[in-house]
Amino acid sequence: MYIYELEKEEVVTLTIKMKERDKMEWKCPVLDTSVKGKCILVPPLKYEDKVLTFGSEGIIAEVVAVRDGKPVIFKGCHVQYIKFKDQKYHAIIAKENGVNLNRRSHFRV
């Protein structure tokens, strides 16, 4: 599954890990999928009323969406603050296709 196949208003969970210790999560709706065909737009992500930027080294971003009751994870995402159609968003670009997440180490038989 490609990230741009997510539906508008679908809620996704964005997880940002910094240096493998600190972790922040946001649940946010997908606002648009039509930008450059490879990303989704979400509302600006804020911490203590300040818009965040994710340009530092050592930041790992992942997006999880639930499809048909099963989580789909997009690893290796890049998050960028952009302006599109006179509105400000965070664009999430997935470097890899989404894969079904198995929360157990083995599938049930």
N, C-alpha and C positions, 0 to 999 in steps of 0.2 A: 504494500500500500504506500502511496506517495502522500506526503504531508498535505499537499494542496487538494487532496480528495476529501479532506475533512469538511463537514458541512458548516455553513454559517450558523452562529449561535450555539454550536456544539461546545461544551465545556471541556477544556483540557487542563491538565496539571503540568505546569512548567517547574522543573527542578533545576536549580543552579547550585553546583558544588564548587567550592573554592578550596584549592589545595587539599582535596580529599578529606577535609575535616568539617569545615563549615558548610552548612546546607540551608538553602531557602527554597520555599515552595509557594507557588501562586496557583489558584484555580481561576481561570479566566476564559471568557467566551471568545470563540473565533469570530472576528468581525468581518474579515474579507479574505478571499483566496485568489483573487484575480491579479495580484501584483506579480509580474514577471513569471508567472506560472510555476514557481518552485517554492513558494513560502505561504505562510498564513500571517495575518495581522491580528494583533490582540491589543487591548487598551494599554496605555503607557504603564509600565511597572514602576511602582514607587515604594520607597522605604522612608519612613518618617517624613512624609509629604515631599520627598525629593525624587525626581525621575532618575532611574538608574541607568548606567551605561555598563556594557559588558565587554569592554575592549581589553581588559587586562589578561596577562598570561595566566595559565593555570585554572581557567574557568571552564567547567564542563557543564553543558546544558543538555537536558533530556526533556522530551514531551511525552506524556502518556494520555491517550484517549481511550474511551471505552466504546467498542463496536460490537454489537450483538452480544452484549454482556461479557465480553472478553477484552482485557486490556491490550492495547497495541502501543509499543514503545518506539520512539524515534530517538536514536542516540546520535551523539556528535552534532548537535544543533548549534547554529550560530544565531545570536540575538543582536539585533541592531535597531537603534532608535531612528525612525524615519518620518518624513512628512509626505503624505499622499492625499491628493485631492483636498488640500487645505486643512487636513486633519493630522494630528500626530499619533503615531502608533509605535509599537515594538513589532518588528518583523522577525519571524522565526523561520530560519532556513534550515532544512534537514539535509545533512550530507549523505545520509543513508535512508533506505526505505524502511518503513515501519515493520516490525515483526511482532507476532503474537507473543505476549509475555506469559511464560509458564511460571507461576508462583511456587510450584513445587520443583524439585530437582528432576522428577521423572513424571511423564504423563501417566494417567491411570489406564489400566488395561481392562 
